[in-house]
Amino acid sequence: MDDLLRAIKATKDIKDDIPSQIEEGLYLGSVEAANNKTLLKSLNVTHILTVASSVPPAYPNDFTYKTFDLHDRGDVNIAQFFDDCFGFINEAKRTGNVLVHCFAGRSRR
């Protein structure tokens, strides 16, 4: 929990609430982007894929979520979850758009 509080404090002045479009129907962003409900709705985001520890769905009644409870560090092997992630992303793109996000940005690299 201390790590989470330090990360929040260190990033509170950084504006990172706008997701980046990777391809049609697929956006990539931070936990702040995942909490930007108005913008997500305007981008027709219907699904949110979370790859982060201790980040509960912010709007469970507004978006379909899939969460992988992983620590957002460079040494965590997320490749073992790719098939599940790709399945969720492909399903989401059939009906809307999807945001993929982590917490600190490590899993996005």
N, C-alpha and C positions, 0 to 999 in steps of 0.2 A: 504494500500500500504506500510505503514511503517513496518508492520509485515512481509510482503513479502521480503522487502529489508533486514531486520534484519536476516531473515532465510537464505537468499542467502549468506550474509556476514558470518554468523556463520558456514555455511556448505561448503564454497568455497574451503577449504583445505582438505575436506574429499572426497576421491575417492569412489564414489558409483554408477559407471556407468555400472556395470555388473549385469544383472538380474540373479535371482536364479531360477533354474528349479524346479517346484513344482511337476509336473507329466508330462507325455508325452503331448506335445503340449501347456503347460501352464507355463508361466514365471511370476515372481513377482519381481518388482523393484521400483526404485525411479524415480523422474523426470529426473535425469541424465541418467539413463538407457534408458528412453524413448527418449532421445536425441542422443543416441549412434546408429545412423543409420547404420553404417557399421556392427556393431556386430548384431543388430537386423536382418538385411538382411541375415547375415551368419547363424543365428539360424532359418531362414525361418519364422520369425514373419511377419504376414500379417495384424494382427489386434491389436489395442491398446485400452485398457479400462482405462480411466483416472477417478480417484475419487479424485478430487482436485479443489479448487477454483482458478480462474485466471491462468489456465495453458492451453493455446490454443494448438491445434495440431501443432507439429513442422514440420511434413512432410505430409501434407494432400494429396499430390499426390502419395505418396508411400505406405501408410498404410490406412486401414479402421479404423476409430475412433468412439468410443462411449464415451461421457463425462458426468459425473455427477458433476455438479458445487457445490461441498460441501466443507466446511471448514475442513481441515485435523487436527482435534482435537479429543482427546479421548472421549469427551462428545457428539459428533455428532453420532446419531443413523443411521448407514448406512444399517441396516438390511432391511428396507423398500424397498431398491433398489435391493436386492439379486436376485429376480426372473428375473428382466431385465438384471442384470449382468450375471447370469447363462445362459440365452438365448443367449446373445452376445458371451460368451465364447464357448458354444457348437457349435454355428454356425461357429465361427472362426476356431475351431479345425477340421471342415469338409474340409477346404481348405488349412489350414496352421497352424501356431502357433499364440498364443496370449500372449501379455504382459499386465499384470494388474499393474498399478502403481498409487501412490499418490504423495504427495509432500514431506512431512517431515517423513513419515513412520508410522504415528499414525494409519492410516486405515489398515495397514498391520498387526497389532498385534491382 
